[in-house]
Amino acid sequence: MSAAKHLYIVTGASRGLGAAITRALLVPGNRVVCVARSRNPEMEAVATASGVPVAWHLQDLAQPGPAAGWLGSVLDAVDEPPASVTLILNAGVVEPIGPITQLNENTLIPHLLTNLAAPMTMTGAFLEHTARFDCPRKILAISSGAARNPVPGWSAYCAGKAALDMFIRSVNAEYRDLPAPRAVRAVSLAPGVVDTDMQATIRDAEFADVQRFRDLKANDKLSSPEETAQRIAAYLTRPDFGTTELDDIRNY
Ligand SMILES: NC(=O)c1ccc[n+]([C@@H]2O[C@H](COP(=O)([O-])OP(=O)(O)OC[C@H]3O[C@@H](n4cnc5c(N)ncnc54)[C@H](OP(=O)(O)O)[C@@H]3O)[C@@H](O)[C@H]2O)c1
């Protein structure tokens, strides 16, 4: 019988930070479930070459009900007891960017469904459908500095990520002190300013602080997705994971 593997579920694995986190997790002893709306053939080839078992799923995570149903069925299909199981809530969007007077239902609701409601329902599915595993359970939400300090023009993103932070604290309040293996440790982690498509969207937008982001890029001051992902992968294995429930990878 093969040794039990550490199971990771990565949302938003097709591009940017999620793709880099997936690559960082391609080490022997892991298995990874990836989800996004689009495929990334280059990533899939890298995963295949690594020999690490990786499953790719297409799912629109702007729909919290189907997102939770999808995750539940993925977890129910796990037939080898894992050594640990970790949900990485990385998928996210930054738009709409603009003044609060221009917030409207058509863009605000899909934003909050993706960045907040689906992570919440997927966490619920994770808690329920991993309860049968006799192993450590962890949740890592990718937050933002904007959850903790407002950026004018980013009210939807700031509010959604701040609520995600509080949701993660709520998970800990309900689950952290339960006896093992029912206990769950959760962290909401800001990744720094990372050179991804999301940063390109930000540089193309109009808001008061946009020049700061254009200067960061022009002066080569963005973190690379690969380096950030390596640090996040190391963070996930820290014995004290969960002690600082709202954290920032730049502290390490
Ligand atoms: N980049 C930064 O500087 C920065 C800073 C702070 C926090 N963050 C956070 O880090 C996380 C990753 O951001 P990133 O910079 O890597 O962004 P990105 O390059 O835009 O990638 C976003 C990822 O999320 C997926 N996604 C978006 N909407 C989705 C949906 N409805 N259903 C399924 N998947 C969806 C995308 O895949 P598909 O398009 O294929 O669906 C993609 O894989 C986000 O939570 C973001 O808020 C980023």
The ligand as an SDF file (V2000), in Angstrom:
LIG
                    3D

 48 52  0  0  0  0  0  0  0  0999 V2000
   -1.7200   39.9290   -7.4010 N   0  0  0  0  0  0  0  0  0  0  0  0
   -1.6990   40.6250   -6.2820 C   0  0  0  0  0  0  0  0  0  0  0  0
   -0.9160   41.5820   -6.1440 O   0  0  0  0  0  0  0  0  0  0  0  0
   -2.5950   40.2610   -5.1480 C   0  0  0  0  0  0  0  0  0  0  0  0
   -2.4680   41.0230   -3.9720 C   0  0  0  0  0  0  0  0  0  0  0  0
   -3.2730   40.7000   -2.8950 C   0  0  0  0  0  0  0  0  0  0  0  0
   -4.1520   39.6360   -2.9780 C   0  0  0  0  0  0  0  0  0  0  0  0
   -4.2580   38.9280   -4.1360 N   0  0  0  0  0  0  0  0  0  0  0  0
   -5.2030   37.8100   -4.1690 C   0  0  0  0  0  0  0  0  0  0  0  0
   -4.5340   36.6550   -4.6320 O   0  0  0  0  0  0  0  0  0  0  0  0
   -5.4630   35.7860   -5.2840 C   0  0  0  0  0  0  0  0  0  0  0  0
   -4.9280   35.4070   -6.6510 C   0  0  0  0  0  0  0  0  0  0  0  0
   -4.8290   36.5940   -7.4170 O   0  0  0  0  0  0  0  0  0  0  0  0
   -3.9500   36.7060   -8.7430 P   0  0  0  0  0  0  0  0  0  0  0  0
   -3.2100   37.9570   -8.6240 O   0  0  0  0  0  0  0  0  0  0  0  0
   -3.2540   35.4270   -9.0150 O   0  0  0  0  0  0  0  0  0  0  0  0
   -5.1360   36.9580   -9.8050 O   0  0  0  0  0  0  0  0  0  0  0  0
   -5.2650   36.4990  -11.3400 P   0  0  0  0  0  0  0  0  0  0  0  0
   -3.9500   36.4430  -11.9700 O   0  0  0  0  0  0  0  0  0  0  0  0
   -6.3120   37.3950  -11.8960 O   0  0  0  0  0  0  0  0  0  0  0  0
   -5.8410   35.0110  -11.2230 O   0  0  0  0  0  0  0  0  0  0  0  0
   -7.1060   34.8010  -10.6370 C   0  0  0  0  0  0  0  0  0  0  0  0
   -7.4130   33.3210  -10.6210 C   0  0  0  0  0  0  0  0  0  0  0  0
   -8.7380   33.1760  -10.0670 O   0  0  0  0  0  0  0  0  0  0  0  0
   -9.5230   32.4280  -10.9870 C   0  0  0  0  0  0  0  0  0  0  0  0
  -10.9060   32.8850  -10.9560 N   0  0  0  0  0  0  0  0  0  0  0  0
  -11.3580   34.1680  -11.0170 C   0  0  0  0  0  0  0  0  0  0  0  0
  -12.6950   34.1800  -11.0520 N   0  0  0  0  0  0  0  0  0  0  0  0
  -13.0990   32.8870  -11.0090 C   0  0  0  0  0  0  0  0  0  0  0  0
  -14.3580   32.2400  -11.0310 C   0  0  0  0  0  0  0  0  0  0  0  0
  -15.5100   32.9240  -11.1180 N   0  0  0  0  0  0  0  0  0  0  0  0
  -14.3930   30.8910  -10.9750 N   0  0  0  0  0  0  0  0  0  0  0  0
  -13.2590   30.1710  -10.9070 C   0  0  0  0  0  0  0  0  0  0  0  0
  -12.0260   30.7190  -10.8800 N   0  0  0  0  0  0  0  0  0  0  0  0
  -11.9570   32.0640  -10.9410 C   0  0  0  0  0  0  0  0  0  0  0  0
   -8.8820   32.6620  -12.3500 C   0  0  0  0  0  0  0  0  0  0  0  0
   -9.1100   31.5730  -13.2160 O   0  0  0  0  0  0  0  0  0  0  0  0
  -10.0940   31.5970  -14.5130 P   0  0  0  0  0  0  0  0  0  0  0  0
  -10.0970   32.9770  -15.0520 O   0  0  0  0  0  0  0  0  0  0  0  0
   -9.4810   30.5530  -15.3800 O   0  0  0  0  0  0  0  0  0  0  0  0
  -11.4050   31.1860  -13.9460 O   0  0  0  0  0  0  0  0  0  0  0  0
   -7.4080   32.6980  -11.9990 C   0  0  0  0  0  0  0  0  0  0  0  0
   -6.8710   31.4000  -11.9620 O   0  0  0  0  0  0  0  0  0  0  0  0
   -6.7890   36.5600   -5.3150 C   0  0  0  0  0  0  0  0  0  0  0  0
   -7.6190   36.1320   -4.2800 O   0  0  0  0  0  0  0  0  0  0  0  0
   -6.3550   37.9990   -5.1130 C   0  0  0  0  0  0  0  0  0  0  0  0
   -7.3910   38.7830   -4.5640 O   0  0  0  0  0  0  0  0  0  0  0  0
   -3.4890   39.2160   -5.2230 C   0  0  0  0  0  0  0  0  0  0  0  0
  1  2  1  0
  2  3  2  0
  2  4  1  0
  4  5  1  0
  4 48  2  0
  5  6  2  0
  6  7  1  0
  7  8  2  0
  8  9  1  0
  8 48  1  0
  9 10  1  0
  9 46  1  0
 10 11  1  0
 11 12  1  0
 11 44  1  0
 12 13  1  0
 13 14  1  0
 14 15  2  0
 14 16  1  0
 14 17  1  0
 17 18  1  0
 18 19  2  0
 18 20  1  0
 18 21  1  0
 21 22  1  0
 22 23  1  0
 23 24  1  0
 23 42  1  0
 24 25  1  0
 25 26  1  0
 25 36  1  0
 26 27  1  0
 26 35  1  0
 27 28  2  0
 28 29  1  0
 29 30  1  0
 29 35  2  0
 30 31  1  0
 30 32  2  0
 32 33  1  0
 33 34  2  0
 34 35  1  0
 36 37  1  0
 36 42  1  0
 37 38  1  0
 38 39  2  0
 38 40  1  0
 38 41  1  0
 42 43  1  0
 44 45  1  0
 44 46  1  0
 46 47  1  0
M  CHG  2   8   1  16  -1
M  END
$$$$
